Each structure stands twice: as C-alpha cells, then as structure tokens.
C-alpha cells in the first residue's frame, strides 16, 4: 500500500528500489524471533492475532460513542479524532519512537550507498504500517456507524481522514525528535528525549482523563462547539471539517477553509522531515552509538564496593547465589536502561490521575469527591490499581537492546534458571512496587484511618499473588535476555487490556467483604498460602519449562 505512492517518495529524494528492499526486509525480520543461545525459533504462529483485533474493536466502540451521541456531526468527529490522536501520539512516544533511533542499521545500511532520506523514510513507513494495523480495527466501529448514519459519502471520506490523522501524528512527533537530534549534542540527546517522552506521556494522560469528567458534566449531548472558539486551532477539528466537503454545515462560522490544513499539514511535516531534518541522519546516529559504547566500556571497569544497599537486600531476601545474582542484575540494569525507565516511570503518575478520574464519576467536582472520600471504601480501588506499576515493570524486565549478552546465563553452571528469574522478580517488587504501595498505603491510612490496615495487608498479599501468577504463566524469561520486536508491541496493548481485569476481579471480591473481618482473614490466609506455592513453583522453573514457554 505504501509503495503505491512511489512518485511522492521519489520526489522527496528517496531511492524507490532501496526503499522497497529495506521495508521488505524489515517486515520479514519482524516475523522472525532471534533464536539466541538455548532458544528455539517459534514456528507457525499467526502474524496477526484475532484476539488483538477483537480487543481493538472493543476500544473503538468506546470512541464510537462520541460519534453517535453528539448531535453536531463536526463536533462529534472532533471529539472522535481527538481521542484517536491522543492514543496514537502516546503509542508513538512510548513504543515506536525507539525504532526511529535504532542504531543496528549502522552495520549493514550505513556503509552502503543509501542516502539519509531513504533511511529516515523507511523507518517512518515501517512505523506507519504498524500504527495502521492498530488503528484500522479501532476505527472500524466508527467507520460502520458513519456509513449507517450518514450514507456512502461519509463512509468513503472516513478512510482518507484516518490516514491523514496517522500521518499528522507520525510526522509531527518524529519530526520533533529529529529536530532535537540535529540540535542537541550526542551525549545529551538520549537523556533529553527520555525526559521529554516521560513528561509528554504524563501530560497527555492527565489531560485526557481529567477533561473527560468536565465534558460529561456539561451534558455531551447538548454541547455546542460555538462555546469553544479555540477549537479552530486543534488538528482534530481540521480533520472533522473535511465533512464540510460533502455538505455538512460548519457551526463555527468562518472556519471551513481550515479543512485544507488537514491535508496540507501532514504533507508539509513529512516534506520538512525528509528534506530538511534527515540530512546527516547517519552521522548523528553513529555519534549516539559511539557515546553508548564509551559509556558501556566505562561501566565494565567500574567495580562495585562491597556492602551496597541492594547487595544487602539481595542476601536478605534470597537464599541461593543464583537468586542473589538475578536480584542484583535486575536492580542495576533497571536503573541503567533508558528504555526501561521510559516505559515504567510514567506509570507512577498514571495511577493517581486515573484514580482522581474515577472519583469524579459520582460527584460534580473533584474537591467535593475528595471531601467525601471517607464515605465510601474507594481505597480498595486505589490499592489494587498499584499493581499496574509492577505489571508494566514485569513486561519490560526481560527486554534489552543488548539481549545477546544473555549468553552468560547459559555459560555459567545455573541448574535452575527459575531462581535467577525469582531473584529478578523480587528486585523489581522491592525497588518499584513496594515503595509506591507504601506511599499509597500512607494516603489510605490518613484518609480512612486505622480501620483500613486489614485492607492494606490483604491488598498487598492479593496484588503480589496476582503478579506472581503473571510471572508463573507468561513471564518465564531471564532478565534482560530478549529483544523487543515490532510485532509484539501492538499485541502487548491488547493483552494489557485483558490483564487489567484480573486485579479488579480480586479487588471486587475484597470490596464485597470489606466489612466482614472474618472473611477477610480467611481470604488473607488462602491468598498467602497460594502466594507461597506460586513463588516456589516459579523459582523451580527448569530449562525445559522455560524453553517450552518461549516456543509457544
């Protein structure tokens, strides 16, 4: 599909044959998992999960609500595209921006006569293909709804605006990255981008969820776009104005000409990115990679002094040397890895924001909701929401750009790899989850008093039980031993939606017996026994069990 626009790519300075060859190899490699030492190549796995498509369609049904509820079609489409732009931007910032700055091409493509415009465009189109595969099923419910409500003209126009929307987010976000790459020094670039990504993720998430209650309180059915004249500066409004081409009235007078920006801006961003920001791309990327190599060499010679805090923790919480080694490795690498920090740290801000969003569902103002917190046992929700920090950390504890260094696991006399994995699990639990849970518990005890102590203890055991279930079933991987693949990024989003249901189920059972202390005591004992058995089973994972889980 993307090569149908070969004339456009050629006009931007790309070599069409090289672009087609690079894209073909990238997409082929995405369907292959590096075998590595001790691993088997997975065969026969479907390239695109039906389950993922189903989950994306369910998410799209939520966005479709904005279309069928609002009477003004332009306003409904503005809200619809705003929600889509938010989630696309978040995906670009969190999961796909690393593809743009993947330094592995330097071994094959950089020494070849491939110009920077072809390199940058191939990476952008690679990301575009995967974003499109996610957005297509998400937009399908809205597409069908428009066809039923408005007829064939609206249904025919919809795919064009979806493509423009993807292009708008893709080229703008990555254009900013390339601009920073061009202006910043190589040794500072990754730190600047890392902090920028974390800040933008938190801002987007907080804005999205804190504005939703405001829209609901003003009765979205009767909201008028004339009350918000600033909407003319929002790209999602420009996309919605494309429906003025097929006769829909523009309520905000004098803005119909802005529909041209929906077409001009994505193309202008793409042109500026490829023509002006891509020159010297290879040189800048080589500089970044050289800095990383220098840092890694310096890290090798550095010796850790005995008696460090994490070393004391490793010996206190682990009985075997293998588990202590896994503990210390996960503790150190999680601090040194920029990718890990960028994926995990924003979650600490997401949970309070989402909790305040839940509070506003039953009250008119956030202040009123906070003042009446004691009237309802909503601390149960907050306690179980803390599990998302650990879930996110567990998803990325096995992923590393230097995954080939995992040969050390197989070269050493490790009889039971489960001990190493259990040590890594404990490190992440103590380093990230436990401090955050303690802060939440202090807030809960401050608001709900000492009567909430049993709930805090039961929630801690239940959440750890749930996390150990995930580790035992689907996280049987040695720490920082796997490469993250493009095809796994979209599937992780769909799986996360399903995983979120489990802690809320445990929390729901806890909520039902919130005033029944005997039931809570029985629940606590049963959960503690199950947790002890699961951690023991996870720590006894053999090489055969681990390899069979990786081959699934």
C-alpha positions in Angstrom: 0.0 0.0 0.0 2.7 2.5 0.9 4.6 1.8 -2.3 1.6 3.0 -4.3 2.9 6.5 -3.5 6.3 5.8 -5.1 6.2 9.0 -7.1 5.8 11.0 -3.8 8.7 9.2 -2.1 10.9 9.7 -5.2 10.1 13.4 -5.2 11.3 13.7 -1.6 14.7 12.3 -2.6 14.3 8.6 -1.7 15.6 5.7 -3.8 12.5 3.7 -4.6 14.2 0.3 -5.1 16.2 0.7 -2.0 13.2 1.8 0.0 11.2 -1.2 -1.2 14.0 -3.6 -0.3 14.6 -2.1 3.1 10.9 -2.2 4.0 10.5 -5.8 2.8 13.5 -6.9 4.9 12.2 -5.0 8.0 8.8 -6.6 7.8 10.2 -10.0 7.2 12.5 -9.7 10.2 9.6 -8.6 12.4 8.1 -12.1 11.9 11.3 -13.8 13.0 12.5 -14.1 16.5 16.2 -14.4 17.0 16.9 -17.9 18.2 19.8 -16.9 20.5 21.6 -19.3 22.8 19.3 -22.1 24.1 16.2 -20.8 22.4 14.1 -22.3 19.7 12.7 -20.5 16.7 8.9 -20.2 17.0 7.1 -21.6 14.1 3.6 -21.5 12.8 2.4 -18.5 14.9 -0.2 -16.3 13.4 1.2 -13.0 12.3 -1.8 -11.0 13.5 -3.8 -12.2 16.4 -7.6 -12.4 16.0 -7.8 -11.7 19.8 -5.9 -8.4 19.3 -8.3 -7.3 16.5 -11.2 -8.1 18.8 -9.8 -6.0 21.7 -9.0 -3.1 19.4 -12.6 -3.2 18.1 -13.9 -3.0 21.6 -11.8 0.0 22.3 -13.0 1.5 19.1 -16.6 1.0 20.2 -15.9 3.4 23.1 -14.7 6.0 20.7 -17.7 5.4 18.5 -19.9 6.6 21.4 -18.6 10.1 20.7 -19.9 9.9 17.2 -23.4 8.6 17.9 -24.1 10.7 21.0 -23.3 14.2 19.8 -25.9 15.8 17.5 -23.4 18.1 15.7 -21.5 15.8 13.4 -18.5 18.1 13.1 -18.2 18.3 16.9 -18.6 14.6 17.3 -15.9 13.9 14.7 -13.7 16.5 16.5 -14.0 14.6 19.8 -13.5 11.3 18.0 -10.3 12.3 16.2 -9.0 14.0 19.4 -9.3 10.7 21.3 -7.6 8.9 18.4 -4.8 11.5 18.1 -4.1 11.2 21.9 -3.7 7.4 21.8 -1.6 7.4 18.6 0.7 10.1 20.0 1.1 8.1 23.2 1.9 4.9 21.2 4.5 6.8 19.1 6.1 8.3 22.2 6.2 5.1 24.2 6.6 2.1 21.9 7.6 3.2 18.4 10.0 6.2 18.8 12.8 3.8 19.6 12.5 2.3 16.1 13.5 5.7 14.6 16.7 5.7 16.6 17.6 2.0 16.3 21.4 2.0 15.8 21.6 -1.5 14.5 21.4 -0.4 10.9 24.9 1.0 11.1 26.3 -2.4 10.5 24.6 -3.0 7.1 22.9 0.1 5.8 25.2 3.0 6.9 28.3 1.7 4.9 26.1 1.2 1.8 25.3 4.0 -0.7 21.9 4.6 0.9 21.1 8.3 1.4 19.7 9.6 4.7 16.3 10.4 3.2 15.8 6.8 2.2 16.8 5.7 5.7 14.5 8.0 7.5 11.6 7.4 5.2 12.0 3.6 5.5 11.8 3.9 9.3 8.8 6.2 9.2 6.9 4.0 6.8 7.8 0.9 8.9 6.2 2.6 12.0 3.3 3.8 9.8 2.5 0.2 8.8 2.2 -1.0 12.4 0.3 2.1 13.6 -2.2 1.5 10.7 -2.6 -2.2 11.7 -3.6 -1.0 15.2 -5.8 2.0 14.2 -7.7 0.1 11.4 -9.6 -2.3 13.8 -10.1 0.5 16.3 -11.6 2.8 13.7 -13.8 0.0 12.2 -16.8 0.6 14.6 -16.8 4.3 13.8 -16.5 3.6 10.1 -19.5 1.3 10.1 -21.5 3.8 12.3 -20.8 6.7 9.8 -21.9 4.5 6.9 -25.1 3.6 8.6 -26.0 7.1 9.9 -24.7 9.3 7.1 -24.5 7.2 3.9 -21.8 6.2 1.5 -20.2 9.6 1.1 -19.3 9.8 4.7 -18.1 6.2 4.7 -15.9 6.9 1.7 -14.4 10.0 3.2 -13.6 8.4 6.6 -10.5 6.2 5.5 -8.8 9.3 4.0 -9.1 11.3 7.2 -7.8 8.3 9.2 -4.7 8.1 7.0 -4.2 11.9 7.4 -4.6 11.6 11.1 -1.9 8.9 11.4 0.4 10.9 9.1 -0.2 14.1 11.2 0.8 12.4 14.5 3.6 10.3 13.0 5.5 13.0 11.1 4.9 15.7 13.7 6.1 13.7 16.7 9.1 12.2 14.9 9.9 15.5 13.3 10.3 17.0 16.8 12.7 14.1 17.6 14.8 14.6 14.5 15.0 18.3 15.3 16.3 17.6 18.8 18.7 15.1 17.3 20.0 17.8 15.0 20.3 20.5 17.7 21.4 18.5 20.8 24.8 17.1 21.4 25.1 13.3 21.0 26.0 12.7 24.7 22.9 14.6 25.8 20.4 13.5 23.2 19.0 10.3 24.7 18.6 11.9 28.2 16.8 14.9 26.6 14.5 12.6 24.6 13.9 10.3 27.7 12.7 13.1 29.9 10.7 14.7 27.1 8.9 11.4 26.5 8.1 10.9 30.2 6.8 14.5 30.5 4.7 14.3 27.4 3.2 10.9 28.4 2.1 12.2 31.8 0.7 15.5 30.3 -1.3 13.6 27.7 -2.6 11.1 30.1 -3.6 13.6 32.8 -5.2 16.0 30.2 -7.2 13.2 28.6 -8.6 11.7 31.8 -9.2 14.9 33.8 -11.0 16.6 30.9 -13.4 13.7 30.3 -15.5 14.3 33.5 -15.8 18.0 32.5 -17.2 17.0 29.2 -19.7 14.6 30.8 -20.8 17.2 33.4 -21.8 19.6 30.6 -24.0 17.0 29.0 -22.2 16.0 25.9 -25.5 15.5 24.0 -26.2 19.2 24.0 -22.7 20.7 23.9 -22.2 23.4 21.4 -18.9 24.0 19.5 -19.5 27.7 19.4 -18.8 27.8 23.2 -15.2 26.8 22.4 -13.8 29.1 19.7 -10.3 27.9 20.5 -11.1 24.6 18.9 -10.2 26.1 15.5 -6.6 25.7 16.4 -6.9 21.9 17.1 -5.8 19.5 14.4 -8.7 17.1 15.1 -11.1 19.9 14.3 -9.4 20.4 10.9 -9.9 16.7 10.2 -13.6 16.9 11.2 -14.0 19.9 8.8 -13.4 17.6 5.9 -17.0 16.6 6.2 -17.9 20.1 5.0 -16.8 18.9 1.6 -19.9 16.6 1.4 -22.4 19.2 2.6 -22.3 19.1 6.5 -22.8 22.6 8.0 -19.9 24.3 9.8 -21.3 25.6 13.1 -18.2 27.7 13.9 -18.5 30.4 11.2 -15.5 31.3 9.1 -13.5 28.1 9.7 -14.4 25.9 6.7 -11.1 26.9 5.0 -9.2 25.1 7.9 -10.1 21.8 6.3 -7.3 22.4 3.9 -4.9 22.2 6.8 -5.9 18.6 7.4 -4.3 17.7 4.1 -1.5 20.3 3.9 0.0 19.9 7.4 0.7 16.1 7.3 2.3 16.5 3.8 4.3 19.6 5.0 5.5 17.9 8.1 6.6 14.9 6.0 8.3 17.0 3.5 10.2 19.1 6.1 11.2 15.9 8.0 12.6 14.1 4.9 14.1 17.1 3.1 15.4 19.2 5.9 15.8 17.1 9.0 17.0 13.8 7.6 20.4 15.1 6.1 23.3 13.9 8.3 21.0 11.4 10.0 23.5 8.6 9.7 26.3 10.8 11.2 24.2 11.8 14.2 23.1 8.2 14.8 26.7 7.0 14.7 27.6 9.6 17.2 24.9 8.5 19.6 26.0 4.9 19.3 29.6 5.8 20.0 28.6 7.6 23.2 26.7 4.4 24.3 29.8 2.3 23.6 32.0 4.6 25.6 29.6 4.5 28.5 29.3 0.7 28.4 33.1 0.4 28.4 33.4 2.7 31.4 30.7 0.6 33.1 32.7 -2.6 32.7 35.8 -1.3 34.5 33.8 0.1 37.4 33.9 -2.1 40.5 31.0 -2.2 42.9 32.1 -1.7 46.5 31.0 -4.4 48.9 28.2 -3.8 51.3 25.9 -1.8 49.0 22.3 -1.4 49.9 21.0 -3.5 47.1 23.6 -6.2 47.9 22.3 -6.4 51.5 18.8 -6.7 50.2 19.8 -9.4 47.8 21.3 -11.5 50.6 18.4 -10.8 52.9 15.6 -11.8 50.5 17.3 -14.7 48.6 18.8 -17.9 49.9 20.7 -19.1 46.8 23.5 -17.4 45.0 21.7 -17.7 41.6 18.7 -15.8 43.0 21.0 -13.2 44.5 22.7 -12.7 41.2 19.3 -12.3 39.4 18.3 -9.8 42.1 21.4 -7.6 41.7 21.4 -7.8 37.9 17.8 -6.7 37.7 18.3 -4.0 40.3 21.3 -2.4 38.5 20.1 -2.8 34.9 16.7 -1.4 35.6 18.4 1.8 36.7 20.9 1.9 33.8 18.4 1.2 31.0 16.9 4.3 29.5 14.2 2.3 27.7 13.2 0.6 30.9 12.9 3.9 32.8 10.9 5.5 30.0 8.4 2.6 30.0 8.0 2.3 33.8 8.4 5.7 35.4 5.3 7.3 33.8 3.1 4.7 35.4 3.7 6.2 38.8 1.9 9.3 37.6 -0.8 7.5 35.6 -2.3 5.7 38.7 -3.1 8.9 40.8 -4.5 10.6 37.7 -6.8 7.7 36.9 -7.9 7.4 40.5 -8.9 11.0 40.5 -10.8 10.4 37.3 -12.7 7.6 38.9 -13.5 9.8 41.9 -15.2 12.4 39.6 -17.7 9.8 38.2 -20.1 10.2 41.1 -19.6 13.8 42.1 -19.9 17.2 40.4 -16.4 18.4 41.4 -13.1 16.9 42.3 -13.0 18.9 45.6 -16.4 17.5 46.6 -15.2 14.0 45.8 -12.1 14.3 47.9 -14.0 15.7 50.9 -16.4 12.7 50.9 -13.7 10.0 50.4 -14.3 8.6 53.8 -17.9 7.8 53.0 -17.1 5.1 50.5 -14.4 2.3 50.6 -12.8 3.6 47.4 -9.3 2.9 48.9 -9.8 -0.7 47.7 -9.6 0.6 44.1 -6.5 2.6 44.7 -4.7 -0.2 46.5 -5.3 -2.7 43.6 -4.5 -0.1 40.9 -1.0 0.0 42.3 -0.4 -3.4 40.6 -0.1 -1.7 37.3 3.3 -0.3 38.2 4.6 -3.9 38.7 2.8 -5.2 35.6 4.5 -2.6 33.5 7.9 -3.3 35.0 7.5 -7.1 34.5 6.6 -6.6 30.9 10.0 -4.9 30.2 12.3 -6.6 32.7 13.2 -9.3 30.2 13.7 -6.9 27.2 17.1 -5.3 26.4 18.9 -3.9 23.4 21.9 -5.9 24.5 20.0 -9.2 24.6 22.9 -11.1 23.1 24.8 -10.7 26.4 22.3 -13.3 27.8 24.9 -16.0 26.7 26.3 -15.6 30.2 23.2 -17.4 31.6 24.0 -20.5 29.5 27.8 -20.4 30.0 27.5 -20.5 33.8 26.5 -23.6 35.8 23.0 -22.4 36.5 21.0 -25.6 37.3 17.6 -24.0 37.8 17.0 -20.7 35.9 13.9 -20.1 37.9 16.0 -19.0 40.8 17.5 -16.2 38.7 14.1 -15.2 37.5 12.6 -15.2 41.0 15.5 -13.0 42.2 14.8 -10.5 39.4 11.1 -10.6 40.3 11.9 -9.8 44.0 14.2 -7.0 42.9 11.5 -5.3 40.8 8.9 -5.9 43.5 11.1 -4.3 46.2 12.5 -1.5 44.1 9.4 -0.2 42.3 6.2 -1.7 43.6 6.8 -1.8 47.4 7.8 1.9 47.9 4.9 3.0 45.7 2.5 0.8 47.6 3.7 2.2 50.9 3.1 5.7 49.7 -0.5 4.8 48.7 -1.0 3.0 52.0 0.0 6.1 53.9 -2.5 8.1 52.0 -5.2 5.5 52.6 -4.5 5.3 56.3 -4.5 9.1 56.5 -8.0 9.3 54.9 -9.7 6.2 56.1 -7.8 5.7 59.4 -6.6 2.6 61.2 -9.6 0.6 60.2 -8.1 0.3 56.7 -5.0 -1.6 58.0 -6.5 -5.1 57.3 -7.4 -3.9 53.8 -3.9 -2.7 53.1 -2.4 -6.0 54.2 -4.9 -8.1 52.3 -4.4 -5.9 49.1 -0.6 -6.3 49.4 -0.9 -10.1 49.5 -3.5 -10.3 46.8 -1.7 -8.0 44.4 1.6 -9.9 44.9 -0.4 -13.1 44.3 -1.7 -11.8 41.1 1.7 -10.6 40.0 3.3 -14.0 40.8 0.5 -15.6 38.7 1.5 -13.5 35.7 5.2 -14.3 36.3 4.5 -18.0 36.5 2.2 -18.2 33.5 3.6 -15.7 30.9 6.9 -14.1 32.2 9.2 -17.1 32.3 12.1 -15.2 30.8 15.6 -14.5 32.1 16.2 -10.8 33.0 17.2 -8.6 30.0 17.6 -11.5 27.7 15.1 -10.8 24.9 14.9 -8.4 22.0 11.7 -6.4 21.7 10.0 -6.9 18.3 7.7 -4.7 16.3 5.1 -7.3 16.0 4.9 -7.8 19.8 4.3 -4.1 20.5 0.7 -4.0 19.3 -0.2 -7.3 20.9 1.1 -6.1 24.3 -1.6 -3.4 24.3 -4.4 -5.9 23.7 -3.1 -8.3 26.3 -2.8 -5.4 28.8 -6.5 -4.7 28.5 -7.3 -8.3 29.5 -4.7 -8.4 32.3 -6.3 -5.3 33.9 -9.5 -7.2 34.5 -7.8 -9.6 36.9 -6.8 -7.2 39.7 -10.2 -5.6 39.5 -11.8 -9.0 40.0 -9.7 -9.6 43.1 -10.5 -6.1 44.3 -14.2 -6.7 43.7 -14.1 -9.8 45.9 -12.2 -7.8 48.5 -14.8 -5.0 48.2 -17.7 -7.4 48.9 -16.2 -8.5 52.2 -14.9 -5.0 53.2 -17.0 -5.0 56.5 -16.6 -8.8 57.2 -13.4 -9.1 59.1 -13.6 -12.9 59.4 -14.0 -13.4 55.7 -11.0 -11.0 55.1 -8.9 -13.1 57.5 -9.8 -16.3 55.6 -9.2 -14.6 52.3 -5.8 -13.4 53.6 -4.7 -16.9 54.8 -5.7 -18.5 51.5 -4.0 -15.9 49.4 -0.8 -16.1 51.4 -0.7 -19.9 51.0 -1.3 -19.6 47.3 1.4 -16.9 47.0 3.9 -19.1 48.8 3.2 -22.0 46.5 3.3 -19.9 43.3 6.6 -18.3 44.2 8.1 -21.7 45.0 6.8 -23.0 41.6 8.2 -20.0 39.7 11.6 -20.4 41.4 11.8 -24.0 40.4 11.2 -23.4 36.7 13.6 -25.6 34.8 15.4 -25.0 31.5 12.9 -27.3 29.7 9.9 -25.4 31.0 11.4 -22.1 30.2 12.2 -23.0 26.6 8.8 -24.6 26.0 7.1 -21.4 27.1 9.3 -19.3 24.8 8.5 -21.6 21.9 4.7 -21.2 22.3 
